Amino acid sequence: MKEVDFDRPGASMGQLKERNEIPVETHVFHRYPAIDMPMVVGGVGPYLIDENGKRYLDASSGAAVSCLGHNHPAVIDALKKQLEQLAFAHTSFFTSRPAEELAGFLARSAPGGLDHCYFLSSGSEAIEAALKLARQYYVEKGEPKRSVVISRLQSYHGNTLGALAAGGNLWRREQFGPLLTKAVHISPCYPYRDKPSDETEEEYGHRIADELETAILDQARRT
Ligand SMILES: Cc1ncc(COP(=O)(O)O)c(C=O)c1O
């Protein structure tokens, strides 16, 4: 890997526009249109690299959910080999060796009872699938009244509507309230902010666990 040079000037959208190196208008629907973002062209290990060669330490790995780093030769090799054989086969009709092997590996590594995998493309989709799986389980058991999700305030479970409904991040939920399915939110596990000094950690833990139990019993009474 080349020597890291954090002092090198960066290449942002604005600078590239000034130098006439990209069109003045962007047609990308950016999250924050007012921010002049760097134009990245590559990645090596934990670094992202912009058009001027400036490196950015990708310390949280994007949104803190990716662990493979950038440009790892083994990852690229595996991707290439697979793409040369088969890119996609619909799971309604086919299975494949990579899917079977990965599911087997994960099942062997998981705690007892977790022995099947449901492959999806994002955390939000995984939450949607988990919500639907839980609902379907109770419908098939003959308990169709069960429909409320209980989660903790401040939790983030993704940006699709079901995941947003389950999440307890109030400012993200605010404007979409009427579209969200029913969820009950209880206190976060956050002793740093929420534990009074005259409460022990153990007492705090019990209080927070009891809150979950109370919410479950409360919902049971209502349904
Ligand atoms: C706990 C948790 N659940 C779900 C998600 C959503 O994942 P994605 O951004 O891949 O949809 C995230 C993303 O940060 C997360 O941290």
The ligand as an SDF file (V2000), in Angstrom:
LIG
                    3D

 16 16  0  0  0  0  0  0  0  0999 V2000
  -28.9300   -2.3990   13.7240 C   0  0  0  0  0  0  0  0  0  0  0  0
  -29.1840   -2.0760   12.2830 C   0  0  0  0  0  0  0  0  0  0  0  0
  -30.2420   -2.6230   11.6730 N   0  0  0  0  0  0  0  0  0  0  0  0
  -30.5040   -2.3490   10.3710 C   0  0  0  0  0  0  0  0  0  0  0  0
  -29.7010   -1.4900    9.6330 C   0  0  0  0  0  0  0  0  0  0  0  0
  -30.0450   -1.1880    8.1880 C   0  0  0  0  0  0  0  0  0  0  0  0
  -29.1250   -1.7320    7.3110 O   0  0  0  0  0  0  0  0  0  0  0  0
  -28.9970   -1.2220    5.8140 P   0  0  0  0  0  0  0  0  0  0  0  0
  -28.4280    0.1570    5.8560 O   0  0  0  0  0  0  0  0  0  0  0  0
  -28.0620   -2.2290    5.1830 O   0  0  0  0  0  0  0  0  0  0  0  0
  -30.3610   -1.2710    5.1780 O   0  0  0  0  0  0  0  0  0  0  0  0
  -28.5820   -0.9130   10.2290 C   0  0  0  0  0  0  0  0  0  0  0  0
  -27.7220    0.0060    9.4560 C   0  0  0  0  0  0  0  0  0  0  0  0
  -26.9070    0.7480    9.9560 O   0  0  0  0  0  0  0  0  0  0  0  0
  -28.3200   -1.1920   11.5990 C   0  0  0  0  0  0  0  0  0  0  0  0
  -27.2700   -0.6390   12.2210 O   0  0  0  0  0  0  0  0  0  0  0  0
  1  2  1  0
  2  3  1  0
  2 15  2  0
  3  4  2  0
  4  5  1  0
  5  6  1  0
  5 12  2  0
  6  7  1  0
  7  8  1  0
  8  9  2  0
  8 10  1  0
  8 11  1  0
 12 13  1  0
 12 15  1  0
 13 14  2  0
 15 16  1  0
M  END
$$$$
